[in-house]
Amino acid sequence: MKKIKTRFQNYENVSNKKSFSDLLKWSKERRRKKKDLTVQIPQAEKKEFDRIKQNRSQFSITWIGHSTFLIQVAGLNILTDPVWAKRMGFQKRLTEPGIPLTQLPEIDIVLISHGHYDHLDFGTIRNLKGNITYYVPMGLKKTFTRRGYKLVLEANWWDSFSHNGIRITFVPAQHWTRRSINDMNTSHWGGWIIESEKSVYFVGDTGYFRGFKEIGERFTIDYTLMPIGAYEPEWFMADSHINPEDAIKAFLETKSKTMIPMHYGAYRLADDTGPEALERMYKEWDRLKLPSNKLAVLKIGETLWDE
């Protein structure tokens, strides 16, 4: 008897499936749009490769690009969704990663939000150094073990792990996933919360949903790494990707102290550009009269030190 595959779902069973006619409509819209791709997200003027490599005591967050961050906490080096790929499908990467792979310190933990190729790139993972434990959504472990990776732990929403003095929890998101023709939603998706002397909420990839309030009620969060890009056209993308205005709304619902935007400027996954996403975010931040010290916009390769 053929085994029935588990298919994971969003809250309220929100579906991200789109019809062929939807895809055609988006394709026609995209051909009509004129976008300036000459202006890109800048690289940091100061990159602290040596300090990062030697650091085993101070808390830091470095934006490498897209959804990839190096988080240093409690003496551990943690990478989120490590992707150094130069192409994504037919699209060439728009901005270089903020840290070359060869300049990374040894990695202790990799957190994967979901299986889409712009968040899980085995070409990158093969080149990481360190005795790495991979924390992945339920259904993705076999994708790692069949490639020879042994330290792989799977999680459903709200599952928690202790790792060398820190606590890691997999939390809900509103998204979907697929790596091949027949495996749509056979692995889960979500965000990760790291709790130690500082707490970090890596949101992953998501549309706006009620889960942000629930996460804010369950956790005390210092830094939220919040996606703001790949939202246009919104009639097509809203179920899966949050726009800048809703990203701020979600951030406020988490009751986090500081928002660090991500998921913009590296790949052209939708019709918006990185500068457009930032402009909309700043405009909404100003409209709401939010404190400037609660927003930390990092340049690519820039490191935030919490000393």
Secondary structure, DSSP 8 states (H G I E B T S, - for coil): ----------GGG------HHHHHHHHHHHHH-----SS---B-S---HHHHHH-SSSEEEEEEETTEEEEEETTEEEEES----SEETTEE-SS--SS-GGG----SEEE----STTT--HHHHTT--S--EEEEETT-HHHHHTTT---EEEE-TT-EEEETTEEEEEE--S----SSTT-TTSS---EEEEESSSEEEE--S----THHHHHHHH---SEEEEE-----SHHHHTTTS--HHHHHHHHHHHT-SEEEEES-SS---SS--HHHHHHHHHHHHHHTT--GGGB----BT-EEEE-
